[in-house]
Amino acid sequence: MKELDSKLYDFKGLGYSKVGHFKQVRLKIKELEDLSSKLARRHSELEAIIYNMTDGLTILDEDLNIVFVNKVQQTMFPRSSLIGEKCHKAFFRNRRTCRECPAMITLKDRQTLRGETVIRRGEYAGRCFEWATSPISCPSGQVDRIILLMRDITERKEYEFNLMRTDRMAAIGLLAAGIAHEINNPLTSIAGFSEGLLKRLKTAPELKGSKFLAYFRDYLEIINTEAYRCRDIIKNLIRFSQESSDDHETLDLNEIINDTASLIRQHAKDNGIRIRIVNRGGNSSKIIGNESELKHMFVNLFNNALDAAEEGGVLTVSTKHIGNQMQAVISNTEHEDAAELQVEALQPSQTTKPGVGGTPLSLSICYSIMQHHKGDIQILNMGEKGSAFVLRFPAVAGL
């Protein structure tokens, strides 16, 4: 009986031991499940961060093949199938590896590199990117992957360029104002003395009947007229270089353009150029401005566009209401919208031809006038067809 009780006791002990072992196994399984759930959540979080980060992320293998891109990177290059392609082909449309390729340098030297680049060819030409390359090491310590981060800074670069251009135009305006003050004194003397000589010619009896009198009078009148014209130009330079005045009123931009175009129609006709005016602003083309300053500016821009146009061409001037702005486009094509022009931004010194009008100084005056009107002017290059001007004015609400 004791022997049977002993065996029974051992059986109970073995059973309790197995029950305890099963409880430990279940506890470990639960811990593993919790850990797996945490890892899954962490993986989902990391995946969401990678796919929704503001920078484009690309992973390259050691042969510069793209093996992974996040959503932002694919959005930057929507017309390219990125995964599986070489980075230089997918991004830059180059058949060969880029010169001084940062990814190759990172693979070789394990360096983290940073820089900026501009795409020169293909459908993404003109876009500017800030980039960084970092190495990814495998368990053996060898670098076999590269992280490439890209950020589109095209708009920031355009803003920096416009800011730099504005500062340069302000410096030119300040210089012009200083020169104008210095030139004004001798011009006043020239105008005064020429006018005095004209009066003396009329009253000098000893000169009556002289065959040279008519020549002298004509020459003096030309000198006098041109001197006063130069003085008016200098007054405009000084006025445009000063702070904006408050003598602005509500104006119709289309009327300003039509009135100004009538002044240069004959000049355009003599050169075989047709003027085409398109108004898409409707009845909402009202702006706040100074009529004489705006007409002076449009005369300068029209003359610049005519100088760049070829005989038998067309000068298109179009207006359009966009949001809270009035846009005016002056171009040497039939296009009516700046978005349709295959163009790039230029500095004023690059828009002129030698020997014709549209000097950087006259364009500086145009910039000053636009600043006085709280507007913006952009000069665009259209290749062999010359240049185009895009002007944007604050529109008057409710009119």
C-alpha positions in Angstrom: 0.0 0.0 0.0 2.8 2.4 0.9 4.5 1.5 -2.4 1.3 2.3 -4.3 1.0 5.6 -2.5 4.6 6.4 -3.3 4.0 5.8 -7.0 0.8 7.8 -6.9 2.7 10.7 -5.3 5.4 10.6 -7.9 2.7 10.7 -10.6 1.1 13.7 -9.1 4.5 15.4 -8.9 5.2 14.7 -12.5 1.8 16.1 -13.4 2.3 19.3 -11.4 5.7 19.7 -13.0 4.3 19.4 -16.5 1.5 21.9 -15.7 4.1 24.4 -14.4 6.2 23.9 -17.6 3.1 24.5 -19.8 2.4 27.7 -17.8 5.9 28.9 -18.4 5.6 28.1 -22.1 2.4 30.0 -22.4 3.9 32.9 -20.6 6.9 33.0 -23.0 4.6 32.7 -25.9 2.6 35.6 -24.7 5.8 37.6 -24.2 6.9 36.8 -27.7 3.4 37.7 -29.0 3.6 41.1 -27.2 7.1 41.6 -28.5 6.0 40.7 -32.0 3.1 43.1 -31.7 5.4 45.9 -30.5 7.8 45.2 -33.3 5.0 45.3 -35.8 3.7 48.6 -34.5 7.3 50.0 -34.5 7.7 48.7 -38.1 4.4 50.4 -39.1 5.5 53.6 -37.4 8.8 53.6 -39.1 7.2 52.8 -42.5 4.7 55.6 -42.0 7.6 58.0 -41.1 9.6 57.0 -44.1 6.8 57.2 -46.6 5.4 60.5 -45.3 8.6 62.4 -44.5 9.0 65.7 -46.3 12.2 64.8 -48.0 12.5 62.3 -50.8 14.3 59.1 -49.7 16.0 56.6 -52.0 18.1 53.5 -51.2 20.7 52.5 -53.8 22.6 49.3 -54.0 26.4 49.1 -54.7 25.7 49.2 -58.5 23.6 52.5 -58.1 20.4 50.7 -58.8 17.3 52.1 -57.0 15.9 49.4 -54.6 13.5 51.6 -52.6 11.9 55.0 -52.8 9.4 56.7 -50.5 6.2 58.4 -51.6 7.8 61.9 -51.6 10.6 60.8 -53.9 8.2 59.2 -56.3 6.1 62.4 -56.3 9.2 64.5 -57.2 9.6 62.4 -60.4 6.1 61.3 -61.3 6.9 60.4 -64.9 9.8 58.0 -64.0 9.7 54.4 -63.0 12.3 54.7 -60.3 12.8 51.3 -58.7 15.1 49.1 -60.7 16.7 52.0 -62.7 20.1 53.6 -62.3 19.9 56.8 -60.3 21.7 58.9 -62.9 19.2 57.7 -65.6 16.1 58.0 -63.4 16.8 61.5 -62.0 19.2 63.2 -64.5 18.6 61.3 -67.8 22.3 60.6 -68.0 23.4 57.3 -69.6 26.6 57.3 -67.7 27.4 57.7 -64.0 27.6 61.4 -63.0 31.0 63.0 -62.8 32.2 63.0 -59.1 29.1 60.9 -58.2 28.5 61.4 -54.4 27.0 57.9 -54.1 30.2 56.3 -55.4 32.3 58.4 -53.1 30.1 57.4 -50.1 30.4 53.7 -51.1 34.2 54.0 -51.3 35.0 56.3 -48.4 32.0 55.8 -46.1 31.5 59.6 -46.0 28.2 61.4 -45.5 28.1 64.1 -48.3 25.8 67.0 -48.9 25.3 69.5 -51.7 23.0 71.0 -54.3 22.4 70.2 -58.0 20.4 71.5 -60.9 18.9 69.1 -63.5 20.1 70.2 -66.9 18.2 68.0 -69.3 15.0 66.0 -69.7 11.5 66.8 -68.5 12.8 67.8 -65.1 15.3 70.4 -66.4 15.5 73.5 -64.4 14.7 72.0 -61.0 17.1 72.4 -58.2 17.6 69.8 -55.4 19.4 69.7 -52.1 20.8 66.2 -51.5 22.7 64.1 -48.9 24.2 60.6 -49.2 24.8 58.3 -46.2 26.3 54.8 -46.0 24.4 51.7 -44.8 26.5 48.9 -43.5 25.7 45.2 -43.6 26.3 42.9 -40.5 29.8 42.2 -41.8 30.6 45.9 -41.7 30.8 46.4 -45.5 28.9 49.2 -47.1 26.5 47.8 -49.6 23.6 50.3 -49.5 23.4 54.1 -49.9 20.7 56.4 -48.5 20.0 59.3 -50.8 17.9 62.2 -49.4 16.6 64.8 -51.8 14.7 68.0 -51.2 13.2 70.2 -54.0 14.5 73.8 -53.4 13.5 75.2 -56.8 11.0 77.7 -55.3 13.5 78.8 -52.6 16.2 79.4 -55.3 13.7 81.4 -57.3 12.9 83.5 -54.3 16.6 84.0 -53.5 17.2 85.0 -57.1 14.3 87.5 -57.1 15.6 88.9 -53.8 19.1 89.3 -55.2 17.7 90.8 -58.4 15.6 93.3 -56.4 18.7 94.4 -54.4 20.7 94.8 -57.6 17.9 96.9 -59.2 17.7 99.0 -56.0 21.5 99.6 -56.2 21.2 100.6 -59.9 18.4 103.0 -59.1 20.4 104.6 -56.2 23.4 105.0 -58.5 21.3 106.5 -61.3 19.8 109.0 -58.9 23.3 110.1 -57.8 24.4 110.5 -61.4 21.2 112.3 -62.3 21.9 115.0 -59.7 25.4 115.5 -61.1 24.2 115.7 -64.7 21.3 118.0 -64.0 23.5 121.1 -63.4 25.3 121.2 -66.7 22.1 120.3 -68.5 20.4 123.3 -67.0 23.2 125.5 -68.3 22.9 124.0 -71.8 19.2 124.5 -71.9 19.4 128.0 -70.6 22.2 129.2 -72.9 20.6 127.6 -76.0 17.3 129.3 -75.1 19.1 132.6 -74.7 20.9 132.3 -78.0 17.5 131.6 -79.8 16.1 134.8 -78.3 19.2 136.8 -79.4 18.9 135.4 -82.9 15.4 136.9 -83.2 16.5 140.3 -82.1 20.0 140.6 -83.6 19.8 143.0 -86.7 23.3 142.2 -87.9 22.3 138.5 -88.5 19.2 139.3 -90.6 19.5 138.1 -94.1 22.3 135.7 -93.3 21.9 132.4 -95.2 23.4 130.5 -92.1 20.7 132.0 -89.7 18.2 129.2 -90.5 20.8 126.5 -89.8 21.9 128.1 -86.5 18.2 128.4 -85.4 17.4 124.8 -86.3 20.5 123.5 -84.5 19.9 125.6 -81.4 16.3 124.4 -81.3 17.4 120.8 -81.4 19.9 121.4 -78.7 17.3 123.1 -76.6 14.7 120.4 -77.1 17.0 117.6 -76.4 18.4 119.3 -73.3 14.9 119.7 -71.9 14.2 116.0 -72.8 17.3 114.9 -70.9 16.2 117.0 -67.9 12.8 115.3 -67.9 14.5 111.9 -68.0 16.7 112.9 -65.1 13.6 114.1 -63.1 12.0 110.7 -63.7 15.1 108.9 -62.5 15.2 110.9 -59.3 11.4 110.4 -58.8 11.6 106.7 -59.4 14.5 106.2 -57.0 12.6 107.9 -54.2 9.9 106.3 -52.0 6.5 105.7 -53.4 4.1 108.6 -53.4 0.5 108.5 -52.2 -1.0 110.0 -55.4 -2.4 106.7 -56.6 -5.9 106.1 -57.8 -8.1 103.3 -59.1 -7.2 102.6 -62.7 -8.2 100.2 -65.4 -5.1 98.2 -66.4 -6.6 97.4 -69.9 -7.2 101.1 -70.6 -3.6 101.9 -69.6 -2.3 99.2 -71.9 -4.5 100.3 -74.8 -3.6 104.0 -74.4 0.1 103.1 -74.3 0.0 100.7 -77.2 -1.5 103.5 -79.4 1.7 105.4 -78.9 3.9 102.7 -80.4 1.6 101.3 -83.1 3.1 103.4 -85.9 6.6 102.4 -84.8 5.5 98.7 -84.8 3.8 99.1 -88.2 7.0 100.7 -89.7 8.9 97.6 -88.6 6.3 95.1 -89.9 5.2 94.1 -86.5 1.6 93.4 -85.6 0.3 94.3 -82.1 -2.2 91.9 -80.6 -4.0 92.8 -77.3 -6.0 90.1 -75.5 -8.1 91.0 -72.5 -9.1 88.2 -70.2 -9.6 90.4 -67.2 -13.2 91.3 -68.1 -14.6 94.0 -65.9 -12.3 93.1 -63.0 -9.1 94.7 -64.4 -8.9 97.5 -61.8 -5.7 98.2 -60.0 -4.4 101.0 -57.7 -1.6 103.1 -59.4 -0.2 106.2 -60.9 -1.2 106.6 -64.5 1.9 108.5 -65.8 4.3 106.1 -64.1 2.5 103.0 -65.5 2.4 104.4 -69.0 6.1 105.3 -68.8 6.8 101.7 -67.7 4.7 100.1 -70.5 6.4 102.3 -73.1 9.8 101.0 -72.0 8.6 97.4 -72.0 6.9 97.7 -75.4 9.9 99.3 -77.0 12.1 96.6 -75.6 9.8 93.9 -76.9 9.7 95.6 -80.4 13.5 95.8 -80.5 13.7 92.0 -79.8 11.0 91.2 -82.4 11.7 90.2 -86.0 10.1 91.9 -89.0 6.7 90.3 -89.7 6.4 89.2 -86.1 3.8 89.8 -83.5 3.8 91.6 -80.2 1.2 90.0 -77.9 0.0 91.9 -74.8 -2.5 89.9 -72.6 -4.1 90.6 -69.3 -5.7 88.0 -67.0 -7.3 88.0 -63.5 -5.6 85.4 -61.3 -6.8 85.1 -57.8 -6.2 88.5 -56.1 -3.8 89.7 -58.8 -4.0 91.2 -62.3 -1.4 89.6 -64.6 -0.1 91.2 -67.8 2.2 89.3 -70.3 4.2 91.0 -73.0 5.8 88.6 -75.4 6.9 88.1 -79.0 4.7 85.1 -79.6 1.0 84.3 -80.1 0.9 82.8 -76.6 -1.3 84.7 -74.1 -0.3 83.0 -70.9 3.1 82.9 -69.1 2.5 79.2 -68.3 2.5 78.4 -72.0 6.0 79.9 -72.6 9.0 77.6 -72.5 11.1 80.1 -70.7 13.7 80.7 -67.9 14.2 83.6 -65.7 16.9 86.1 -66.7 18.7 89.1 -65.3 17.9 92.4 -67.0 21.4 92.7 -68.6 20.7 89.4 -70.5 17.5 90.6 -72.2 18.9 93.3 -74.4 20.5 93.4 -77.9 23.5 95.6 -78.6 22.6 98.8 -80.3 18.9 98.8 -79.4 16.7 100.0 -76.6 15.8 98.3 -73.4 18.9 99.0 -71.4 19.3 97.7 -67.8 18.8 101.2 -66.6 15.4 101.5 -68.2 14.5 98.1 -66.8 15.6 99.3 -63.4 13.1 102.1 -63.7 10.4 99.5 -64.5 11.4 97.5 -61.4 11.1 100.7 -59.3 7.7 101.5 -60.7 6.5 98.0 -60.0 7.8 98.2 -56.4 6.0 101.5 -56.0 2.8 99.7 -57.1 3.5 96.7 -54.8 3.7 94.4 -57.8 6.2 92.1 -59.3 7.9 91.9 -62.7 9.6 88.8 -64.1 11.8 88.8 -67.2 11.8 85.6 -69.2 14.0 84.2 -72.0 12.3 82.7 -75.0 15.5 81.7 -76.9 15.8 83.2 -80.3 12.5 85.0 -80.1 13.9 87.4 -77.5 12.4 88.1 -74.1 9.0 88.2 -72.4 7.8 90.2 -69.4 5.3 89.0 -66.9 3.8 91.7 -64.6 1.6 91.1 -61.6 -0.4 93.8 -59.8 -2.6 93.6 -56.7 -6.1 93.7 -58.0 -8.8 95.9 -56.5 -11.3 93.7 -54.7 -15.0 94.1 -55.5 -14.5 95.9 -58.8 
